[in-house]
Amino acid sequence: MNTRSQMVPAADTAARIVRDIPPERLDAPTPCPDWDVRTLVNHLFLWTSRAETAARKQPTTGPGEDHDFTAEPGWAERFDEQLHKTAEAWQDPAAWEGNTSLTGNKEAMPATFIAGIIFGDWVVHGWDLAVATGREPAFPDDVVRAAWEHLVPTAEVGREYGAFGPEVSVPEDAPLLDRLVGLAGRDPHWKA
């Protein structure tokens, strides 16, 4: 499955999930320990912005990790716009070549790995936000399949860096999205 071909559909679904978050749910818990919906939205907004500059091989700009995007008027629409700008930036074949960075570090990583990180964030954190606000994530099957194919070989590295918790055992015959979030350290049956 070509991740590049699934960036826009993943962005469309993640944008819908975030756009539909009820304001009264911003302080709700999420499957990410110690992160409420607001914290998770801010994380996703920050790294989605940085992923656009990474795709363009430009220096990192903008606010830092302590910025509250949700405190600004029209934040959900701005996130939608940023998400689609980032997905479009990764449609350029040159974005996938060489090395780049989400942090501005001179020690860059392969662009394909960076694209996979942000793509996986949209799907896994999209799932987190959907279930935290009592909705179905409804990612297209091809998006889930592409995220699975990226996550299987990288999950252990993600665990080493603290991006994922311990794998949650999910039956082989479970839906692929359940297996994906289990691999990412989430209980697919988590409820707020």
Phi and psi in degrees as a GROMACS rama.xvg file:
@    title "Ramachandran Plot"
@    xaxis  label "Phi"
@    yaxis  label "Psi"
@TYPE xy
-84.9902  112.129  ASN-2
-59.6207  -40.8602  THR-3
-56.4926  -40.7788  ARG-4
-69.5502  -16.5126  SER-5
-103.435  -0.162054  GLN-6
-61.9319  -47.5313  MET-7
-66.914  -46.3121  VAL-8
-61.0331  -36.3776  PRO-9
-65.6341  -41.7928  ALA-10
-63.786  -41.4784  ALA-11
-57.6871  -45.522  ASP-12
-70.8497  -44.8454  THR-13
-61.299  -38.9034  ALA-14
-63.0539  -42.7114  ALA-15
-62.2096  -43.741  ARG-16
-59.5063  -48.1826  ILE-17
-69.2251  -41.7429  VAL-18
-60.4029  -31.305  ARG-19
-92.5009  8.30099  ASP-20
-69.8684  121.311  ILE-21
-67.4431  135.248  PRO-22
-53.0873  -33.4056  PRO-23
-72.9139  -6.70048  GLU-24
-99.2942  1.89655  ARG-25
-62.6195  -25.8526  LEU-26
-96.7597  6.96636  ASP-27
-71.0393  150.876  ALA-28
-69.7619  159.803  PRO-29
-128.181  171.087  THR-30
-65.838  -11.3475  PRO-31
-84.6239  111.737  CYS-32
-52.1894  136.308  PRO-33
70.2252  6.80362  ASP-34
-117.078  125.149  TRP-35
-89.3041  179.635  ASP-36
-58.4876  -44.5116  VAL-37
-58.507  -47.154  ARG-38
-61.6394  -41.7277  THR-39
-67.9331  -40.5052  LEU-40
-62.1916  -44.676  VAL-41
-62.3708  -40.6663  ASN-42
-60.0241  -48.4819  HIS-43
-64.375  -41.0503  LEU-44
-63.1975  -48.4789  PHE-45
-58.3301  -51.652  LEU-46
-75.0003  -26.0896  TRP-47
-66.4125  -40.8908  THR-48
-62.2503  -46.3518  SER-49
-67.3698  -28.3176  ARG-50
-69.1451  -27.5294  ALA-51
-65.4819  -46.939  GLU-52
-66.4882  -32.8215  THR-53
-64.4328  -41.286  ALA-54
-62.1003  -35.6125  ALA-55
-88.6859  -0.325638  ARG-56
58.2641  40.9086  LYS-57
-107.957  161.35  GLN-58
-65.3624  150.837  PRO-59
-68.8476  134.536  THR-60
-136.271  172.815  THR-61
95.8104  -175.409  GLY-62
-65.6664  164.863  PRO-63
-98.0475  -170.843  GLY-64
-66.0766  -16.8286  GLU-65
-90.2024  2.19633  ASP-66
-78.9753  136.29  HIS-67
-102.217  94.5158  ASP-68
-63.0418  -31.7356  PHE-69
-71.8304  -9.99608  THR-70
-82.5541  -9.13927  ALA-71
-94.586  142.204  GLU-72
-60.1842  142.121  PRO-73
68.3981  24.3572  GLY-74
-60.4328  -38.3517  TRP-75
-67.0999  -39.4099  ALA-76
-68.3224  -38.0781  GLU-77
-65.8658  -37.9905  ARG-78
-63.836  -44.2421  PHE-79
-55.7745  -47.7143  ASP-80
-61.5243  -46.4511  GLU-81
-64.2073  -42.2232  GLN-82
-57.6249  -44.6242  LEU-83
-73.1138  -33.5919  HIS-84
-62.8858  -39.7084  LYS-85
-67.9265  -46.2302  THR-86
-59.8728  -41.0613  ALA-87
-66.3471  -38.0255  GLU-88
-60.7807  -34.8353  ALA-89
-80.8167  -1.82206  TRP-90
-78.2252  -18.7998  GLN-91
-72.0824  121.395  ASP-92
-55.3638  -29.5832  PRO-93
-65.9006  -25.8714  ALA-94
-61.7297  -28.8605  ALA-95
-88.7855  -1.71183  TRP-96
-96.0845  149.353  GLU-97
67.6981  -151.814  GLY-98
-116.327  157.871  ASN-99
-156.545  178.163  THR-100
-143.279  143.154  SER-101
-87.0114  -16.4062  LEU-102
-110.359  -9.41041  THR-103
88.2261  1.76179  GLY-104
-64.076  145.258  ASN-105
-69.0774  -26.4535  LYS-106
-81.3915  84.9602  GLU-107
-80.9133  167.612  ALA-108
-117.907  165.553  MET-109
-56.9296  135.182  PRO-110
-57.7062  -36.1477  ALA-111
-62.7695  -35.2576  THR-112
-69.3558  -43.2362  PHE-113
-61.8969  -44.4614  ILE-114
-60.5187  -40.5425  ALA-115
-64.4387  -36.5681  GLY-116
-61.9636  -50.2301  ILE-117
-69.1695  -39.0251  ILE-118
-59.9861  -47.039  PHE-119
-61.6714  -38.1373  GLY-120
-59.6767  -44.6275  ASP-121
-60.4266  -40.4267  TRP-122
-78.1892  -53.088  VAL-123
-67.5993  -48.0984  VAL-124
-71.5488  -27.2606  HIS-125
-61.5516  -43.929  GLY-126
-60.66  -46.6135  TRP-127
-53.5702  -48.4516  ASP-128
-69.2602  -37.3927  LEU-129
-63.6921  -50.4123  ALA-130
-69.5238  -31.0252  VAL-131
-67.0038  -23.1624  ALA-132
-111.369  16.1843  THR-133
72.5838  32.2639  GLY-134
-127.614  163.93  ARG-135
-83.6946  136.146  GLU-136
-69.1865  -36.9761  PRO-137
54.7644  44.0452  ALA-138
-73.0895  141.246  PHE-139
-59.8073  148.946  PRO-140
-55.1663  -41.1961  ASP-141
-65.5602  -34.0278  ASP-142
-65.6204  -46.6631  VAL-143
-62.1523  -42.6315  VAL-144
-62.5431  -43.9005  ARG-145
-64.4371  -40.0225  ALA-146
-64.8067  -41.4542  ALA-147
-60.1267  -47.4184  TRP-148
-63.4951  -30.5288  GLU-149
-78.0565  -40.096  HIS-150
-73.6675  -36.2445  LEU-151
-52.4183  -51.2712  VAL-152
-79.4685  -9.16763  PRO-153
-114.398  -5.08696  THR-154
-59.9856  -41.7075  ALA-155
-65.3541  -37.9676  GLU-156
-62.881  -41.5963  VAL-157
-60.1126  -38.4345  GLY-158
-66.6487  -40.9842  ARG-159
-59.5421  -35.7427  GLU-160
-93.0244  6.32817  TYR-161
79.5022  10.6727  GLY-162
-76.0113  -27.1302  ALA-163
-127.576  148.813  PHE-164
-83.0575  -175.913  GLY-165
-59.6809  144.903  PRO-166
-59.511  137.468  GLU-167
-97.6342  125.832  VAL-168
-67.0067  125.913  SER-169
-130.439  134.688  VAL-170
-57.8282  145.981  PRO-171
-60.24  -26.2388  GLU-172
-92.6878  6.53254  ASP-173
-72.4241  159.929  ALA-174
-55.4652  146.504  PRO-175
-58.6583  -36.7728  LEU-176
-62.8321  -39.6865  LEU-177
-61.832  -42.858  ASP-178
-65.9995  -37.0408  ARG-179
-63.1503  -49.9506  LEU-180
-69.9113  -31.0239  VAL-181
-62.7754  -43.5539  GLY-182
-61.5869  -32.754  LEU-183
-84.4061  7.81068  ALA-184
87.5618  22.0635  GLY-185
-114.895  149.024  ARG-186
-84.4922  116.321  ASP-187
-62.6451  -12.126  PRO-188
-103.72  14.9227  HIS-189
-58.56  139.901  TRP-190
-132.063  146.31  LYS-191
